[in-house]
Amino acid sequence: MKKTTLRSYAKLIAVSGVNIQKGQDVVIQCELDQPEFVKMLVEECYRAGARKVRVDWSYQPLQKLHVRHQTLTTLGTVEDWEETRLAREAETLPCRIYLISEDPDGLKGINQEKMAKARQKRYPVVKPYRDKMENRYQWCIAAVPGAAWAKKLFPELPKGRAVEKLWEAILATSRVTDDPIAAWQAHNRDLHDRCAHLNALGIEKLVYRGDNGTDLTVGMIPDGVFKGGGDVSLQGIFFNPNIPTEECFISPMRGVAEGIVYATKPLSYQGQLIEDFSVRFENGRAVEVRAEKNEALLKQMIAMDEGAAYLGECALVPVDSPISESGLLFYETLFDENAACHLALGEGFADTIRDFEKYTLDECRKKGINESMIHVDFMIGYEGLDIDAVTRDGKTVPIFRRGTWAF
């Protein structure tokens, strides 16, 4: 891959992704797969005005060793120095960049129950700091190729060529064109206009029906709004949280969902794939899940806490999105969720409440935003999915037909 193209991508993440302001700190979380690109990204962060850039490396084989050898008490303890760092970041609000490259099956064989219990033990300590930072800082999730991930997509190719092909797919779907910043400005305008149309309808509920058996009705929060593309932090800074993104999304009313929905793509969760699964809802809660592969992991996921079995997001994505048209199954939620309509179990988004900045986080949750330690997207869109909006004045308005926009 040409270094000039990779440099454009790094600049896009730093300037349009997190939109670093002069004097801000930056934290980059990444795997070990693309150190040269990480170096390039750090350079672009400094060029954008960063005061200090910290890189937190991770490595799935080490994570497996930690879970195997540490006691549950050790795994579940937030050390004093960790809490001190959380407290400082809640005050200084560094930009956060998450570079995804891990193997979709990289944690296969890990003790999932032990890892889940450790996360549950840590959560009460971490939660107050997370809540304090909610919607106040800029963040961006983007991707770079990992060798194992690339071989998952292109098993017939040698490793080097597979990585190159994955680079090509990531850059194309991330709109890294001759002028990626201008391309993202135009893309944001389109998503903004679609959200404005949806918000003008006064939607009370969304009705999903598919010839695969999906038959689900989800209630909306009266003050809820659709969002898409770029966002604005409570500090007034515009940023693009996902590169790529194709969705118009909203957080539904907690406790108002009835019916069954069938996933149309595998879900990569905690380093393992859950495949061919369905979720049935009653009174908003996932009361039954079935999966051909890793059903136990899916059940564990919705039992992480009280809110994990409730919906936190409904997202609309047409089947003719660039990611879908690539013909690739990425085995990575950042991409696969932007190839198809999806739902998310767990945490909702407080900033999907109209004028959310006027309310506290607790007040947004009282309006119907779900609260959970997880937020896991799963894909339900395909060519056979229809979605109708039932409006507050009793009209039924087609939103999707055969997997794409009806307007």
Summary of the structure (lengths in Angstrom):
residues: 407
radius of gyration: 20.5
end to end distance: 38.3
largest distance: 58.8
contacts: 1370
relative contact order: 0.12
helix: 37%
strand: 29%
